[in-house]
Amino acid sequence: MAGSRCYETIFTGTDISNNTVDQQEHDSIKFLLSRVVTGEDRKKLQATGFACHKTTYSVHCVTDQPVRIETGTMTVHIPSDQPVQETVVRPYARQEDRNLLKNVSPVKILQGNYTMLPACQYIHDVPAVTFSSSGFVGNVFHEFNEIIIPLFITTRHLRSRVQFILGLQGLICKEI
């Protein structure tokens, strides 16, 4: 029987404040996260718990704080005692290609003092890595060079102990 099927898998959340991670492990995670950013960005991470390292070709935003992630809107909430600040990134390896980035769903990062955080359905004790599968979808060369290899390099800093959160522009359905 012919029909359309769409499959979507999303890993959500990162919350290391639920006391399931001991202090030594938490400190280890903080150390690993600090390896993702360098220079002034590393100092900012140590001072505020959040930093974005932007280069011509990539952007890495890192927090060592527990977060809540709304996957429907790709909004990351980072509670802190600071005034609310908003950072918007498009998680794709080719940051220099403005036309390509138009097809990449933005991730909104809200850091600040919140009275109401979104409810948390899943709690994970490892960092979350958000990325997009947009861009040159279906082109194996680009998928390896712009998704798989950058993900490997980034998560290698974290000893590959991560949850992946995939931002999808839309699902591709295949007639079966």
Phi, psi and omega in degrees: 000129181277144178187163179268139175228133175238136177240133179224128176236124179230128173266132185240156169075158166206119180214105181259015181266003185273014176064017175271350178249124181287166186300321180298317179294319180298316178297322178296318178297317178300318179298314181297320179296323181295341179286342183283331180245156183229168172057229181298327179295323177294320178297319178295319177300316180293325182280319187246345183086005180210139175202150173241129177254112183248134173232179179301325188255346184205167174219133177233118174253133187227139171226147176254017180255157172297144181230162170240133182239121173270105185289333180296324180250359185050052177248128179254125179255124178242103180292138175202175179269008179275160171298153184295129175234143180245132175234132178241127178230156173246106190283083179212151188290333185262069182296338182282345184263089184299321179296318179295320182296339177298334180271357183262125180296132180285152172249123180263127180248118179249116179245129177158190185277112182246146172265328180231112173268152177297151178298149182250121179270327183230140178238128180238151181253023177228160179297154175257143176239118177263142178205170181241146174259011178287188181099230180268065180294135179095349178260107187302321179302309182291322180298319177290312186284335185247351178236297189293311182295312177299323176297318179298313181298315180294312184286340177297325175300332182261016182057030177059022176261085185216165167249132178269137175238114187261124175268119182250131176291324179183154181275141175264120181257142181242131176294130179248000000 
